[in-house]
Amino acid sequence: MHRPRQYSNIPTEIVRTVVAIAETGSLSKAGERLGLSQPAISSQVKRLQSLVGGALFVRTANGTTTTELGKVAVQQARRILEANDQLLRLGGNNEGPQPLRIGVSTLLADEFMKAQAAEDLADTFVHADLSPTIVRGLIDGYIDLAYVYSFPLIDAGDEVTIAQEIEEHSVWVRSRDFVLRPGAPIPILAWPGDDWMIRTLTKHNISYKIVFRSPNHQLRLDAARAGYGLTAIPERMVPPSLLPAKDYYLPDLPGHKRLLCVRPGLEGSRATALVQRLSTLFFKGTKPMRQVSGL
């Protein structure tokens, strides 16, 4: 007698857990987001690892990061969740339209929120993170629009449509009473990942040490105000409490682009209106780089 094939199914809640861990970099933070205890989170991770046959996460000094297998698993998990959400929309079970998902660079988050009225964001979900993470979300389909910087922009090829683009210049900043001892390495307030400050100093063979690291832009500014070290921000965004550092030993920082990007296949009047509104708010006087596909 022929026996029916046995299939292994992965519960959606486990898939959401894996994505939450990848996005927060922490089992405990993922638990807070999902309303689960850390033992429950750990149990779900172990169950999925047994199903896929390998470790998905590894603990480091900076938190929990994905393994190479984990990166693939998270990418597939996001696709599963997107398919799940699209399937739920078919029957109209959810009240009202699905929110548009906006990704914003942490460097731009404060500017972005201050420029919006509460009613402007009524039908949106805002996710603030480092630019590469936002762009990856755009490519993977869980971000609809992205307001980001191009350093370092993931090589997205034709997978991302650039609706607006403008050149900007960054400068080193410091507190008014910051003093660097002669011959000492430059103390840097950095962010995780590929940091254009570090790349610039390395290129010029300048000695430095990272004394503070955070993905939170406001925390880096606070550390600069406290005199811990130097950081870099777009020239137009230097606050009155900090000074542009023009010391002879500091090399010029590279230029970069501020971008408004749209995920492939995004359609609808709400999306069109949002792109137009964000263009007016943040790209006054510039022309669209290219026609936004599907809008």
N, C-alpha and C positions, 0 to 999 in steps of 0.2 A: 504494500500500500504506500502510495506517495505521500510523504509528509509535507505540509506547507512550509515554505521557507520562514525561518524565524528572523525578525528584524529587531535591531537595537535602536531605540528612540532616545533622544536627548531632550529632557524636559526644558521648556522655554525658560523657566526660572533659573536653571543652571546657566543657560546661555547668557541671560541678563547679568548674572553674577560675574561671569568671566569678563564681559565688556566693562562692567563697573570697576573691577579690580584694575584693568588695563588703563582706564581713564583717570582713576584717582591715585594709582600707584600705591595702594594700601588695602589690605584685607579689612582693617577696622573701618576705614573711610567708606569702602564699598558696602560694608554692613550698615553703616549709618544712612547711606543713600537708599538702601533697599529695605531698611527696617529689620535686619537680620542680625543675630549674634555672630561673633567671630567664629565660634565652633561650628555654627551652621554653614558659614561661608567656607571654612576649611573643608568641611565634609563634602560640599558640592564640588569644590575644586578637585578633591581626591577622586570623586566619582567620575568626573569628566576625564581626568588624567588616565584613569583605568580604562575608559572607553576608547580614547584616542591612542593610548599606548606610549605615553611619555610625559615628562614634566612640562608644564605650561608657564610656570612662574618660578622665579628665583629671588631670594631675599638678598638685598645689597645694603650698603651703609646708607643709601639714600631712599630706601623703601623697597617695594616689590616691583620687579621688572619682568617683562615677558622673555621667555627663551625664543629661539628661532622657531620652534614648533608652536610656541604660544602666539607669536605674531601671526602665523597663518591661521591658527584657531580663532583668534580675535577677529581677524578679517572676515572669516566665514560666519562667525557668530553675529556680526553686525548685519550681514546679508540675511541671515535667518530671521533676525528681529525685524528688519525692514519688510521682508516677505510676510511675516506674521502680521505686522501692522497694516500692510496693504490689504491682506486678506480680510481683516476685521472691518476695513472700510467698505468692502463690497456690499454688505447688507445694510449699511447705514446705521449700524448699532451705536456708533459714537455720536453724541450730540454735537452739532455744529461742525464746521470744517476743521481739518487737522491743522495744528499750528505750523507756520513756517519756521524752520530751524535756522537760526542765524549764529554763525561762529565769529567770534571777535578776538583778535589778538589781545593779550593782557596789557600790552603797551597802549592799546587804543580803547580799552574797555571803559575807562573813566570818561573820556571824551564822548564815547558812543552813548553812554547812559545819560549824561548831562544834556545831550542834544535831543533827547526823546521825552515826549509827554507820556504819561502812563497809558493813555488810550492808544498811543501809537504802537505800543507793544502788546496790546490786548490779545492778539491772535498769533503771537510768536513765542518761540522758546529760544533763549539766548544762552549760548555756551561759550565761556571765556577760557582761553588756553593759549599756549604758545603757537605761533603761526604755523609751524610744520604740522602740528597735531590737527589744527583746524583744516588745513589743506588736505590732509589725509582723510579726514572725515568727509570732506567735499567729494573726494574721489570715491570713497567707499559708500557714499550715498546717505549718511546719517546727518549731514549738514547740507542745507539748501543754498544759503548765501554766506559768503565769507568776507569779512573786513579785516585785512591782514597786511603784514609787511612781507616783502619778497626775500628777506634773508632769514634762514635759508629756505627758499621756496622749493618744495619737492618737485622734481622734474615730472610734471603731470602731462606733458605733451598736449594732445588734443582732448584730454579728459576733463579739463577745466576751461570754462569760458571767462575771459577777463572783460568785465563790463566797463570798468574805469581804472585808470592808472595815472599816478602822478609821482614825479621824482622828488625825493626829500634828502636832506643832509642831516647827519647826526653829529653831535659834539660830546666831548668828555665833560662831565660835571662833577663838582665837589662842593663841600661846605665852605663857608667863608674863612674858617680858621684851620682848614686842613693844611698840613705841612708834611712834605715828604723828606725823610732824612737822606742826605747825599749818599749815593751808592746803594741804597736799600731797594729791594724789589717793589714795584708799584702794587699797592694793595687794590684788588679788583672786586667789585660787587657784581657778580655774574648771574646768569640764569642757566638752567640745565641745557645740555645739548650743544649744538654747534653755535658758539657765541662769536659774533663778528668782532668784538673787542679782543678776544683771545687770538683769533686768527690774525688780526692786524698787528698785535704785539709780537706774535711769533714770526710773522713775515719780516719784521724789522729787527729781529733778534734782541728784543728788549725784555729784560728780566721782570717778572711779575709773580705775584702770589694771590690766589683766590682766598679772600678772607670772609666772604659771605656769598651764599648762593640761594636763590629762590626764584620760582616762576612768577611770583607776585611782584608786579611792577611797583606798586605803592610801598611794599616792604623794602625794596631796593632803594627807593628814594629816601625812605626813613633812615636807612643805614648810612646813606650819603650825608644826610643832614646831621647825623650823629658824629660824622667825621671818621667813619670806619675806613673809607677808601673812596675810589673813583668808580663811576659807572658812566654809561653813555645812553643818551636818549635823543630823539629827533630835536633839532634845534628850535623848532617852533613850539616845543612843549616844555622848555626849561622853566621850572617854577621860580618865583621871586626868592624863595628860600635857598636856592642853589646858584652857583656861579658857573658859567662856561670855563672850563680849565684850558688855558692856552699856554701852558708851560712848554718850554722848549723840548723837553724829553718825550712829549706825547705826539705820536704820529697822527696824521689826518686819518679820519675814519672813512671807509668807502661809502659812496652814495647808495641809495636803495629806493625801492618803489613801494608806495602805498597802493593797495589794490582792493577793488571790489570784484569778487569772483562769484560765479554761479555754477552750480553743479549741472552736469549734462542732463538734458531731458526735462528740466524744470519748466513748467507751463502754468498758465492761468493768469487771470487779471490781478489777483492779489499779489502774485510774485512780480508782475510787471510794475504795479504801483509801488511796491516796496523798493525795487531797484531804482526807480525814478526818484523816490523820496530820499533814499540814502545817497544817491548821486548828487542831489541838490544840496543836502546837508554837508557832505564831506568832500565833494569834488567840484565846487563852484568854479565856473570858467573853464573847465576842461571838457574835451569832447570824448564821447564813448570810444574806447579802443577798437571794439568790434561789435557787430550786431549780436545780441544775446540770443542764442539759438532757442527756438520754441516760444519766445515771449513776444 
